[in-house]
Structure formats: structure tokens, C-alpha cells
Amino acid sequence: MEWIKLIGILIIVVGFIYKLDTIATVVLASLVTALVSGVSLVEFLEILGKEFSNQRVLTIFMVTLPLVGLSETFGLKQRSIDLIQKIKGLTVGSFYTVYFFFSGTR
């Protein structure tokens, strides 16, 4: 009956095959695995919250992700295209002038 604890792997594989939301699939798989293994829902949420706060890189990623989405919504791509088109007319002399100005090297 120990094989039932591997149900999380099956959930992840099925979720990835059907291209479901990755984070939701992994959290669901971990929840089902925890419940099958005898971990209560409260313990699972405590562990998930503790590990989420311990992994600061993930926290920073989750905070900046909505900002990137909003930037894309409000025209980040178009502004990038405009900037790249302006750079095409950039000469070596003007590039070095801007570079040295911002780098502090003179």
C-alpha cells in the first residue's frame, strides 16, 4: 500500500500532459501526497508556508511576476521595439558617450 504515496508523480505527469497550470499542478500533487501519507491539512499548510518564506528567491519571483505582466499589458513590448529601432541609428561615438556617462568612467 506504500505505492499510493506516489500518486503525486502521476498527478504531475497528467497535469503536464494536459498543459495545466504548473504551480497549481505541483501544489495539488503535493497536497494529495501529503493527505495520502497521513499529514493533516493544517500541517501541510504550515510546511508549505514555512518553506515558501524560507525560499526567498521564489518569493521575489512571485512578487515581480505581476509587475512584468502589467508592464506587458501596458506596452512594454512596443516600447522595447521603439528603443531597438532608435538604437539601429546609433553611431560608435554616441554609444561610447552614453556608455561612459552612465558607467562613470571618463
N, C-alpha and C positions, 0 to 999 in steps of 0.2 A: 504494500500500500504506500510505500515511500515514493513510488513513481508519480503519484498525483501531485507532488510538490513541484514537479517540472512543468506543470500546466502553464506557468508564466512564459516559458520559452515558446510554447505553442501559440499563446495569445500574441506575443511579439511577432512571430513569423506570419500569422494570419493578418495582423494589423499592417505589417509592411507590404504584404502581397496585395492587399486591397487599398494600399496607399492612404491609410487613415492618419490622423494627426499623430506625429511621432511621440510627443511628450505625453499626450493622453493615453496612447497605447502602452507606453512604458509604465506610467503610473498605474493604469488599470492592471497590467500584468503583475506588478509588484504588490498591489492590494490583494488580488486574488491569491497569489502565492503566500502572502502573509496570513490571510484568513484560513487557507487550507493547512498551513503549518501550525496553526494554533495561536497565532498572535492576534490579540484583540484589535478592534478598530482604533481605539484610543491609543494603544501602544504604537500602532502603525503610524498614526498621525504625528505622535511625538517624535518618533525616529525620523520621519520624513522632514519635519520642521527643523529638527536639530541638525541633520545633515545638510539641509538646504542652506541654513545660516552658516554652517562651517565651511561650505564651499563658496568662498567669496567671488570667485571668478564667475560662477554660474549666476550669482545674484547680480553682479554688474551687467552680465549679458542680458538678463531678464529685464533690467531697468532700462538699458539702452535700446533694446529691440523695438519698443513702441515709438521711440523717438525717430528711429530710422524709417519706420513705417509711415509716420506722419510727414517726414521730410519727403519721402517718395510721393505721397499723396499730393503734397503742395508744390511739386515741381522741381525736386532735386535733380531728376534726370535731365530735364530741359536746361536747367542752369549749368549742369556739367557739360552738356553738349555745346552750349554757347561759349563756355570758358575754353573748351578744347579748340573750337573754331577760331577764337581770338588768339590762342597760342600758336596756331599754324602760321600766323604772320609775324611771329616773334623772331627778332634777329639775335645773333650771338651777343652782341654788345648790350642790348636791352635785357637779355636774360641774365648776364653777369651783373648788371647794375641792380636788378631786383634781387638776385641771389645774395650779393654782398651786402645790400641794405638790410635784408632780413636776417642774415647769418651773423652780422656784427663784425665780420672780417673786412678790413679796409686796407 
